[in-house]
Amino acid sequence: MTGHTRNTLPMRASPRCGAMTRSGTACRSPAAHGKARCRMHGGAPGCGAPPGNRNARKHGRFAGEAISERRQICSLLDEAHKLLKELT
């Protein structure tokens, strides 16, 4: 590589990742294009929540109707257990 000089200024001047490493220091990798994190800390294409945030959809387990239904079932089961104890 004699006579060849590298232009490393753009690489050194690129924005750095804003994540913290396990050792508590800042990540020194360059940030992905248009993002604040490097490819290892969430800047890779396709990472993150899907469009429309389908991760936030509710399944209904903790809806008011489901909770009241489970409470009614528990009270019916408690009454059944009490009745069985009285019969034996």
C-alpha positions, 0 to 999 in steps of 0.5 A, spaced: 500 500 500 505 504 498 503 511 495 496 510 497 493 514 502 486 513 505 481 519 506 478 517 513 475 524 515 468 522 513 468 515 517 471 519 523 466 525 522 460 520 521 455 521 527 456 515 533 451 511 536 448 513 542 447 507 545 451 505 552 455 498 552 455 493 558 461 497 561 457 503 561 461 507 556 458 510 549 458 505 543 463 508 538 460 505 532 457 509 527 450 510 527 446 507 521 444 512 515 438 516 518 438 513 525 441 514 532 443 507 533 448 503 530 446 496 526 448 492 533 443 497 537 437 497 533 439 501 527 439 495 522 433 495 517 427 492 519 428 492 526 423 496 531 416 495 531 412 493 525 408 499 522 401 500 525 404 497 532 401 491 531 405 489 538 400 493 542 394 489 540 390 487 546 388 480 546 382 481 551 384 477 557 384 483 562 378 487 559 373 488 564 368 483 561 373 478 562 375 479 569 368 480 571 366 473 568 372 470 571 370 473 578 363 470 577 366 463 575 371 463 581 365 465 586 361 459 583 366 454 584 367 457 591 359 455 592 360 448 589 366 447 594 362 449 600 356 445 598 360 439 597 363 440 604 356 440 607 354 434 603 360 430 606 
